[in-house]
Amino acid sequence: MSKAILIQRKVAPKVIATIPLNSPLHVAINPNTNRVFVTRSLDALAVINGLTNRVIKTIPIENAPNRLVVNARKNRIHTLNTGVTANPTGITGSVSLVNGATNRLVSSVDVGKDGAAIALNAANGRVFAVNAGSNSVTVINGRTNRVITTVKVGDTPFNAAVNPITNRIFVSNHDASTVSVINGATNKVIATVKVGSGPDTIAINPLTNRIFVANTNSSTVSVINGKTNKVIKTIRVGVSPNDIKVNVRTGRVYTANSTANTVSVISERKLAVIDTIKVGSQPSVIGIDTKKNRIFVVNASLKLSRGTVSVIGGCSNKVIATLKVGAQPSDLSVNSKTSRVYVTNSAGDSVSVIRS
């Protein structure tokens, strides 16, 4: 613990590079290859060399690539593309597979309507596309990029998270105020758990088998026991928690409360809020450097010409830096191996690189 405190005092977080990139949306990292992957909102996936901070490849992908996941062990990138075919009942999405060794598009496959999120089981390589307009999850073989099956879930699924140890997939159904639990071995829903109003993002501690669900409308976090699939605690946090992350090394859970302009800190041991930290305007995305125990919060106010990132020391629960990035930052990803943080600035046509 003292070493973590020493690092926080001596090495200040700093923006060290700004990489020009048109219309960046979401970002994910392969820490094994030190490659950074950024979806461009209309037509491509950009590949950044994390050592040089330069774009080394732009891979054309049709149909508006949006969210993405990286299978670091297999060096595969999967993008959820949200603009394939429009009709009165929604827009059919697709998932594209990119080979990270060759930086080439392998194939694309259609999924359900109004794609909202994508998740990965790193243990078996399966990919899960969340289809908000179809009330379903499409299960994809990550190696072949072929659809295995489609699983019906609750009304308007918004997000999903995977526990690779138990092979369970948890899907937040926003309009139903429930979480669907899918058995990854059978691809069947084995439980439907009632949570708070408007569940959105989900964080999992696979070591304790606890699932944390951010309920945006009721400003609460539902804690689910992954063994029993029962809610064991409902925790009041700040107004409109938009994102939730867990640091498995410290047992702390963090919510970005977009209307309150705060971050709530939850102790997993106590299952209670132990601190509330004031950050910037409209915090929306959280990332954690587990090595340095620092928490990075994207403040995405549309009213500001430049966005900011609040950096919180995990030992002190205090903001240790506020860093200016580009306009309307939309996503953030942390490489704890290299102590680098990447922020996509959707209106600033750039990616900010932060030294943690």
Sequence and secondary structure as in RCSB ss.txt:
>XXXX:A:sequence
MSKAILIQRKVAPKVIATIPLNSPLHVAINPNTNRVFVTRSLDALAVINGLTNRVIKTIPIENAPNRLVVNARKN
RIHTLNTGVTANPTGITGSVSLVNGATNRLVSSVDVGKDGAAIALNAANGRVFAVNAGSNSVTVINGRTNRVITT
VKVGDTPFNAAVNPITNRIFVSNHDASTVSVINGATNKVIATVKVGSGPDTIAINPLTNRIFVANTNSSTVSVIN
GKTNKVIKTIRVGVSPNDIKVNVRTGRVYTANSTANTVSVISERKLAVIDTIKVGSQPSVIGIDTKKNRIFVVNA
SLKLSRGTVSVIGGCSNKVIATLKVGAQPSDLSVNSKTSRVYVTNSAGDSVSVIRS
>XXXX:A:secstr
 HHHHHHHHHS  EEEEEEE SSEEEEEEETTTTEEEEEETTTEEEEEETTTTEEEEEEE SS EEEEEEETTTT
EEEEEEEEEEEETTEEEEEEEEEETTTTEEEEEEEEEESEEEEEEETTTTEEEEEETTTTEEEEEETTTTEEEEE
EE SSSEEEEEEETTTTEEEEEETTTTEEEEEETTTTEEEEEEE SSSEEEEEEETTTTEEEEEETTTTEEEEEE
TTTTEEEEEEE SSSEEEEEEETTTTEEEEEETTTTEEEEEETTTTEEEEEEE SSSEEEEEEETTTTEEEEEE 
 TTSSS EEEEEETTTTEEEEEEE SSSEEEEEEETTTTEEEEEETTTTEEEEEE 
